[in-house]
Amino acid sequence: MAGFFGLFDFTKEGPGVRKDEPDKGPVLGTLEILTRRFWELIKLNFMMIVFHLPALILAFFLSIYLLAALFPGLSVATLIESFQALGLEGTADQSLEAAAVSQLTLFYLITALALTGLQLVVAGPFQAGFSFILRNYIRDEHVFTWSDFWEHTKDNWRQSLLASLISGAAWVVLVINLTFYRTADFLPGSVRLAIQILLSAAALVWLMMQAYVYPMIVTFKLSLGQIYRNSLLFVILRLPYNLLYLLISAVLLLVVPGALLLNGSVATVLIAAVWYLTLALAMSQFFAMAITWRGIRRFMIKDHDENPA
């Protein structure tokens, strides 16, 4: 069935939500599911850390260049100057330079975890398996975590691997372009600024699109081109919801652990480590799925059920 820009063009739809249960709404329904699936999310988060480990390592190195492009003044030298301005001094165990290196490494680590949590730098086949599980959580359907994860990892490995490679390559291109146009002295400053704003806007749109890519991969038989086209339409049609998803993800992946890590005490660092190991990635993607799936169900599944081809 072909529809508006291919938005309803698919041949395999999921079973949808249970028809004998009333919709409790996006907030209460999601929170109820979160309560019931809390311990399963912890298990899923452990799996994400393990199976996405190569992607996390790649994201760590990418974050070095990404932060340099976004914050050119961020360096060991500037951090040392900041420490000195705050009146901080080195200790017998750690110099200011060592403290600055440690702080900068934390910035890279937080950014890397955010890139993976936002599905920008992931191991595609494994992300497909995780997306199937999260989709079934949101649809309130039974799921066998381990067996369903492997089944949908294997069934969708080609398309999801390509999607993850495209996403990673897109961010490499973005970083290169941001760095280039920030230092392109042959262009007027206003032109450089305008280009950087356009690149940042494109990056934001691409970021929001990723939340729709893997749910569609595991739900419909679409080409990757159709999936990206539909994802772009969803970003436009549901912009306020997508911005809400980014806000929630920013709090879960950056604000909460960042505040704990930057505090510097052993206790808060341990709490942040436990947060990342047990909940941060899975909970961020859970809320992303809760928001994006309602749009997919409304425009792709429910419309198809009510208006079959």
Residue pairs with C-beta under 8 A, 6 or more apart in sequence:
1 8
1 9
1 10
1 11
1 304
1 309
2 8
2 9
3 9
3 303
4 233
5 229
5 230
5 233
6 226
6 229
6 230
7 229
7 230
7 233
7 299
7 300
8 299
8 300
8 303
8 304
9 222
9 226
10 220
10 221
10 222
10 300
10 304
11 220
11 221
12 219
12 220
12 221
13 219
13 220
13 300
13 301
13 304
13 305
14 135
14 139
14 219
14 301
15 139
15 141
16 139
16 297
16 301
16 302
16 305
17 23
17 139
17 140
17 297
18 140
21 140
23 29
24 32
26 290
26 291
26 294
30 138
30 287
30 290
33 137
33 138
33 140
33 290
34 41
34 283
34 286
37 137
37 286
40 137
40 145
41 137
41 279
41 282
41 283
41 286
42 278
42 279
42 282
43 145
44 130
44 133
44 134
44 145
44 282
45 277
45 278
45 279
45 280
45 281
45 282
45 283
46 277
46 278
47 130
47 145
47 149
48 116
48 130
48 281
48 282
48 285
49 56
49 276
49 277
49 281
51 123
51 126
52 116
52 122
52 123
52 126
52 127
52 281
54 123
55 116
55 121
55 122
55 123
55 164
56 112
56 113
56 116
56 121
58 121
58 168
59 111
59 112
59 113
59 115
59 116
59 120
59 121
60 108
60 109
60 112
62 112
62 115
62 121
62 168
62 171
62 172
62 175
63 107
63 108
63 109
63 111
63 112
63 115
64 108
65 175
65 179
66 111
66 115
66 171
66 175
67 74
67 107
67 108
67 111
68 74
68 179
69 175
69 178
69 179
69 182
70 178
72 182
74 104
74 107
75 104
76 97
76 100
76 101
76 104
77 100
79 99
79 100
79 103
79 104
80 96
80 97
80 100
83 96
83 99
83 100
84 96
88 96
88 99
89 96
90 96
90 97
90 98
90 99
94 102
103 262
106 261
106 262
110 253
110 254
110 257
110 258
110 261
112 121
113 253
113 257
113 276
113 280
113 281
114 249
114 253
114 254
115 121
115 171
116 122
116 281
117 249
117 252
117 253
117 280
117 281
117 284
117 285
118 207
118 210
118 211
118 249
118 253
118 284
119 127
119 167
119 210
119 211
119 213
119 214
119 285
119 288
120 167
120 168
120 171
120 207
120 210
121 164
121 167
121 168
121 171
122 164
122 167
123 164
124 157
124 160
124 161
124 162
124 163
124 164
124 165
124 214
125 153
125 154
125 156
125 157
125 160
125 161
126 149
126 153
127 160
127 164
127 214
128 152
128 153
128 155
128 156
128 157
128 159
128 160
128 214
128 217
128 218
129 148
129 149
129 150
129 151
129 152
129 153
129 156
130 149
130 214
130 285
131 152
131 214
131 215
131 217
131 218
131 285
131 289
132 143
132 148
132 149
132 152
132 218
133 143
133 145
133 148
133 149
134 282
134 285
134 286
134 289
135 215
135 218
135 219
135 289
135 293
136 142
136 143
136 148
137 143
137 286
137 289
138 286
138 289
138 290
138 293
139 293
152 218
156 217
156 218
159 217
159 224
160 214
160 217
162 224
163 213
163 214
163 217
163 224
163 227
166 224
167 206
167 210
167 213
170 206
171 203
174 199
174 202
174 203
174 206
177 199
178 196
178 199
178 200
181 187
181 192
181 195
181 196
181 199
182 192
182 196
184 192
187 195
205 232
205 235
207 246
208 235
208 242
208 243
208 245
208 246
209 228
209 231
209 232
209 234
209 235
210 231
211 242
211 245
211 288
211 289
211 291
211 292
212 227
212 230
212 231
212 234
212 235
212 292
212 295
212 296
213 227
213 228
213 231
215 289
215 292
215 293
215 296
216 222
216 227
216 230
216 231
216 296
217 227
219 296
220 227
220 300
222 230
230 300
234 242
234 292
234 295
234 296
234 299
235 242
237 295
237 299
238 291
238 292
238 295
241 291
241 292
241 294
241 295
242 291
242 292
244 291
245 287
245 288
245 291
245 292
248 284
248 287
248 288
249 284
249 287
249 288
252 279
252 280
252 283
252 284
252 287
253 280
253 281
253 284
256 275
256 280
257 272
257 275
257 276
257 280
260 268
260 269
260 271
260 272
260 275
261 268
261 269
261 272
263 269
